[in-house]
Amino acid sequence: MREVEIVEHPQIDGLRVFFNTVHYRTAHIHRELELIWLAEGALDVRIEQTRLRAAPGEMVLFHPGQLHAFRAAGDGCTFLCVQIAPELAAHAYPALGRLRFAQPCPGRVLPRDAYAALVQTLLRLAQSYLQQRPGYELTSAGCACLLLGALIEGMPHQLLSGGELAGQQRRNDRALRLMRYVDENYTHKVNLSDFAQAEGLSLGYASHFARAALGQSFQDYVDTVRFYAACKQIAAGQGRLVDVYAASGFSDYRYFSRAFQKRFGMTPEEYRRRQPPAPEETHIHHSVHSLEQFYTRAQSLALLARCRTLAAQQNAEK
């Protein structure tokens, strides 16, 4: 289970930059501030209780320790991702871990010129990080700090108190225990009442907490995990569909088929036939909690060139 995402920083301590094509990523948290900029495809995003759809050219922010999830609105969404750990700016701005912006999409708040400048700083950061020319570590870290400075200067924000941070941590810990409980039990009948009893909660409060933490009812979340477990098995070519639905926790084939119609508008048989071969030199990560495609440095630089074209086109349109 990886709802707590451990972000490694192999190049620069506290900073990671990469391209990702995502189909879905279930609710998870990490200690870094994360910023994504959409290059291709739309993305349905849930950040705690906030739901939004982001379009190509938009940025979305995720705060440290903030539960979030996303799913491509179509066949996949490609975005540039920057993850900044609090220690990167610890000396200059030690409050980064407590920072909360009022709006997750900078382009919906900042003036057009300010947002265009923010995008250019982001693309310069990505270019420096990916090209790895002499001194790129300083340039990349500097661009990351410029990004943060522009966001703090231009966007409404607040700093959480120690008590607020502690409360968030308690809620996150309980949410992670709830997701772990589903992970360990989704292949058979699973009841929220068992989790409520283990946590010392009333069933009503546990139901309210599950909806608040996961953005959907407990049963809908269980169905989502079962559905993605089935997708993983189908993509891996594992067995007959009748075996897939049983192994994923679905009670009958009709229920299983209805889940695919609801989410993809096709039957499980059609979904299996449409599975594409993985591109060469591309890393595919497919699990119950995510279907993501990562890229080599050369591929990422090619994607970055396309991002620059998109940014230029959007600036020209404005």
N, C-alpha and C positions, 0 to 999 in steps of 0.2 A: 504494500500500500504506500502511495507517495502523495497523500493529500498535503503533507508538509514537504514542500519542495526544497531539497538541499541544493543550493546553487553553488557550483564550483567556479572559481575564477582562475583558469589556467594561465592567462596571459598577464593580467593586471589585477593585483589584489583589490577586491571590492568593486570590480567593474567587469561586466560581460556584455558583449554585443553579438547578435546573431540574427539570421533570417529563419523563419519558421513558417511552414504551411500547415495550418491546423484544420482538422475536421471537427474535433471536439476536445475539450479539456474540462473534466468535472471540477467541482469545487476544491480549491486548494489554497494554501497560504505559503508565504516565504518572508524572510526578514528584510529583503531588499525592496526598495522602491522600484517599480517596474513601469516602463513607458513603452507602448507599442505604437507604431505608425503603419497604417494599412497601405499596402502596395497594390494588392489585387483581391477582389472579392469583398463582400460585406461580412460583418461579424456581429452576432448577437452576444451581448455581454451582460453578465450579472455580477454586480459588486454589492455584496450584502443584500440590502433591500432594493437597490437601484437596478433597473433593467434599461438597456439602451441598444440601439443598432448603430454601429459605426460603419462608415463608408470609406472607400479608398481616398487617401489623402488626410484622413482624420487621425489624431492621436488619442490614446486612452491611457489614463494614469491609474496605477494600483498602488496603494500605500503599503508600507511595511506592516506585516501582520494582518492584512485585510483579506478576508475570505472572498474569492472571486472565481468565476467560471466563464467559459465561452464556448460558442459553437458556430461554425461557419454557416452563413445563411444559404449558401449554395453548395457546390462541389468541393469547396475548400477556400480558405482565406490565407493569403501570404502577407506577412507583416515583418517589419524590422523591429527587433526587441532590444531594449537597453535595460539592464538591471544594475542598479547602483546601491551598494551596501552602505549603511550609515557610516562605517569607518572611513569611507573614501573622503568624506567631507567633515570628519569628526572635529578636526582642529578649527576649521573655519566656521562650521555651522553644526555644533554638537546636538542641536534639537531635531535633526533630520528624522530620527525614528519616531518623533512625536508629531510630525507635520501631517496635516490633513487639509486637502484642498476642497473647497465647496463644490466644485464641478469637476468630474473626471475627464472631460474633453476640453482641452485648452482652446481648440479652434472655435468653440461655441461661446467663449468668454473674451478672448483677446481680440484687439483690433486686427484687421487683416494684415497690415504691414508687420505688426509684432509677431503674429502667428507665422507668417512667411519667413521671418528672420529666425524664429525658433526651429522651423523645419530645416533651414539651411545649416544651423548649428548641429542639429541631429545628424544630418547627412555627412557633415564634415567629421563628426565623431566617428561615424561608421567607416568612412573612408580611411581615416588614420588607423583605427583599430584593425581593419582588415588588411591594409597594405603593409603595415609593420615596417615602415621606414625608420631609420635611426632617430631615436628620440620620440617615437610614436607613443610611448607610455605617458610622457608628459603632455603631449598634445591631446591625447584621448582623455586623460583625467581632467585636463583644463577645459575641454569642450563639455564634459559631463557636468563640471561645476558651473559653467556658463549656462547650461540648460536649466539647472536647478535655480540659479539666480534669476533668470528671466521668468521662470514660473512663479517664484515667490514674489517677485516685484510686480508681476502683472495680474496675478489671480487671487481672488479672495481665499483666505486660508486661516487656520487656527492651529494652535499647539495644544495637544492633549495634556492633561495633568497626569501626575503619577497614578492617582486613583482611577482615572479613566482608562489609562493603559492597563492597569491591573484587571479592571473589569472586562476589557476586551480580551485579555489573555485567558481569563476564566471561561468566557463564552466560547472562545476558539478551542480551548482544551475539551470542553464538553462536546462541541460540534465534531471534533476529530474522533472522540470516543464513539459518537453516534455513527459516523461514517465507517469506522473500523468494525463496529458491530454489524452493520449491513454487509460489509466486505466478507465477514466471516460466516454469514448466514444466508446470503441471498439465494444460494442454490437449493434451499428448501424453504418451508414456510417460516416466515419471520414476523414477529409481533413487536410493535412498539411498547406494549405493556411490559415485556421482559426487560427492555432497556430502561424504562421508567422505574421499575422496581430496583434495578441495580444502582440507579442514580439517586434513589430516594425521592422521586418526583411523583406527583399525581399524573395520571394518564392525560388529563386535560392540559396540564402545564407542559408535559413532554411533547404533546402534539403541537402546541403553540410554539415551543422552542424549535422543533424540527422545521416548521414552516418558515420561521424567522431566519434560522441559520442557513437552510438549504434553498430557500426561495421557492419551495414547492412542498406539497404534503409529504409525509413520511412514505406513504405507499407509492406516490409518484416517483420519489427518489429511488425506492427499491426497484420499481419497474425500469427506471433509467439505467441503473447499474446492470440489471439483467439484460436489457437490450444491448448495451455496449459489450457485455460479455459475449453475447451471441454474435455480434458483429466481428469481434476479434476471432472467434472460432471459425466463422465463415471465411474471413479473409485469409486465415491460415490453411483453408481447405480441409478442415478437420471433420471427417465423418459425414453421415447423412443429416439432413436438416431435422429429422425427427429426433436424432440424438443430440443435436445442438440445442434445441429448445428445452429438452429435458435437463441437460447439463447446466443450462443457464437459469433454471429455476422457474420457467414458465409452466403453468399447470396444464395447458393443452395447446394444440397447434393453432387453433383459431385465435386464441389470445396472443400467441407469438406472432402470427401473421398480421394481426391488427396493429401491433406495435410498430412494425415496419411500414405499414400503410400510413400510420399517423405521423411518423417522423420523416420518412423518405418518400412517401407517395408511391411505393412499389412493394411487391411481394418479396419475401426472403429469397425465392428462386431468382427473381430479376436482380436483386442485389448481388447474389453470388455470381451471376453471369457478367455483371458490370465491373467486377474487381479488376483494376488495371495492374499490369506488372510494375514493380518498383523501378524507378529510373536508376541508371547506373550511377555509382558513387554517391548515392543519396541514402542517408540513414533514416529508416522508417521506425518510429516508436509507436507500437500499437499495444494497448493494454485495456483493461476494463475502464480505466480512468482517462485515457487519452489516445488519440490517433493524430500523430504529428510527423512532419517530414522536415528533416534538418539538412543543411547544405554544406558542401566543402567551401574553402576560402575562395577558390576560383569561381564557383557557382555564385557565391554571395556577392562578389565584386560585379558579376554580370547583372545580378538583381539590383544592386545599388545603382548601376547606370540607368536601369529602367526607372528606378525611383526618382532619379534626378530629372528624367524626362517628364514624369508625371507631375512633379512639383513645379517644373517650368510651365507646363500646360495649364495647371490650375492658377498659377500667378497671372498668366496671360489672359485667362478668362475673367479674372477679377479686374 
